Amino acid sequence: MISVAALAQENKSFMWKAKVKHGSILIGGNLDAAIQKTTRELNQPLGPEEGTNILANLNFKGGYFLIHDLAIGLDLGISHESHMVSVEGAKQTFRRTYLLGGPFTRYYLDSGLFGELALKGGLLNFSTGAKTDIAQGTLGVGYAIFVNEKIAVEPMLSFRYTREWQGNDANVSFGPMIGVGIQAYLWRRTSQTIKEAL
């Protein structure tokens, strides 16, 4: 009887089911970075230019669970970009920082694995006064490691596509990004808690 009782309480004190009840709130953020190949056409009088981007992104997320395990919300991101190109045998580096925002959605499996889709946009002003539109799409998969019922550490692998354009010319970058985040799940109830209430 003692062993059966122990099994019934297994993992409950330190590992929580990842299933999140509808009505819960997600608040947190993540930091990710990548090295990506790029093609630039904007303000390139000698023709398109290829190079390498080093990106670092700090994202802030807030979401609401419409149904069990499915959240939608707002993703705000601060991006720092370092672009390196070779011009006549010499390497040149250009840096800039910009802010993007837009909706995101997540879906969780009971194992803690989740998928995320985010679409963000913004407007960038260059020092010359020119303005370009920016759009970014991210598709990723992550794993929520719950340290308690409401806090999770989330490593994530995502693929990001960014397009910046002005008229018919565009700069495009795409590639994988690796990151880690910390999320708080307010009013979260685990599937185990839900079952006990029934």
Residue pairs with C-beta under 8 A, 6 or more apart in sequence:
12 192
15 146
16 146
16 148
16 149
16 190
16 192
17 110
17 190
17 191
17 192
18 108
18 109
18 110
18 111
18 112
18 113
18 114
18 144
18 146
19 68
19 69
19 108
19 110
19 190
19 191
20 65
20 68
20 69
20 71
20 108
20 185
20 188
20 189
21 65
21 68
21 188
21 189
21 190
21 191
21 194
22 65
22 66
22 67
22 68
22 70
23 64
23 65
23 187
24 64
24 65
24 71
24 185
24 186
24 187
24 188
24 189
25 62
25 63
25 64
25 65
25 185
25 186
25 187
26 61
26 62
26 63
26 64
26 65
26 71
26 73
26 106
26 183
26 184
26 185
26 186
27 61
27 62
27 63
27 183
27 184
27 186
28 60
28 61
28 181
28 182
28 183
28 184
29 58
29 59
29 60
29 61
29 181
29 182
29 183
30 58
30 59
30 61
30 154
30 156
30 179
30 180
30 181
30 182
31 56
31 57
31 58
31 59
31 179
31 180
31 181
32 56
32 57
32 59
32 156
32 158
32 177
32 178
32 179
32 180
33 54
33 55
33 56
33 57
33 177
33 178
33 179
34 53
34 54
34 55
34 160
34 175
34 176
34 177
34 178
35 52
35 53
35 54
35 55
35 175
36 52
36 53
36 55
36 160
36 173
36 174
36 175
37 50
37 51
37 52
37 53
37 173
37 174
37 175
38 50
38 51
38 52
38 53
38 83
38 171
38 172
38 173
39 48
39 49
39 50
39 171
39 172
39 173
40 48
40 49
40 50
40 51
40 83
40 85
40 171
41 48
41 49
41 169
41 170
41 171
42 132
42 164
42 165
42 166
42 169
42 170
42 171
43 130
43 169
44 169
49 85
50 85
51 83
51 84
51 85
51 86
52 83
52 84
52 85
53 81
53 82
53 83
53 84
53 173
54 81
54 82
54 84
55 79
55 80
55 81
55 82
55 173
55 177
56 79
56 80
57 77
57 78
57 79
57 80
57 177
57 179
58 77
58 78
59 75
59 76
59 77
59 78
59 181
60 75
60 76
60 77
61 73
61 74
61 75
61 76
61 104
61 181
61 183
62 73
62 74
63 71
63 72
63 73
63 74
63 104
63 106
64 71
64 72
64 73
65 71
66 72
69 107
69 108
69 109
70 105
70 106
70 107
70 108
71 105
71 106
71 107
72 103
72 104
72 105
73 103
73 104
73 105
74 101
74 102
74 103
74 104
75 101
75 102
75 103
75 104
75 118
75 120
76 99
76 100
76 101
77 99
77 100
77 101
77 120
77 136
78 97
78 98
78 99
79 97
79 98
79 99
79 100
80 95
80 96
80 97
81 95
81 96
81 97
81 98
82 93
82 94
82 95
83 93
83 94
83 95
84 91
84 92
84 93
85 91
85 92
85 94
86 92
96 124
98 122
98 124
98 134
99 122
100 120
100 121
100 122
100 134
100 136
101 120
101 121
101 122
102 118
102 119
102 120
102 121
102 136
103 118
103 119
104 116
104 117
104 118
104 119
105 116
105 117
105 118
106 114
106 115
106 116
107 114
107 115
108 114
108 144
110 191
112 143
112 144
112 145
112 146
113 141
113 142
113 143
113 144
114 141
114 142
114 143
114 144
114 154
115 139
115 140
115 141
116 138
116 139
116 140
116 141
116 142
116 156
116 158
117 137
117 138
117 139
118 136
118 137
118 138
119 135
119 136
119 137
119 138
120 135
120 136
120 137
120 138
121 133
121 134
121 135
121 136
122 133
122 134
123 131
123 132
123 133
123 134
124 131
124 132
124 133
124 134
124 164
125 131
126 132
130 166
131 166
132 164
132 165
132 166
133 164
133 165
133 166
134 162
134 163
134 164
135 162
135 163
136 160
136 161
136 162
136 163
137 160
137 161
138 158
138 159
138 160
138 161
138 177
139 158
139 159
140 156
140 157
140 158
140 159
140 177
141 156
141 157
141 158
142 154
142 155
142 156
142 157
142 181
143 154
143 155
143 156
144 152
144 153
144 154
144 183
145 152
145 153
145 154
145 155
146 152
147 153
149 185
149 188
149 190
150 184
150 185
150 186
150 188
151 182
151 183
151 184
151 185
152 182
152 183
152 185
153 180
153 181
153 182
154 180
154 181
154 182
154 183
155 178
155 179
155 180
156 178
156 179
156 180
156 181
157 176
157 177
157 178
158 176
158 177
158 179
159 174
159 175
159 176
159 177
160 173
160 174
160 175
160 176
160 177
161 172
161 173
161 174
162 172
162 173
162 174
163 170
163 171
163 172
164 170
164 171
164 172
165 171
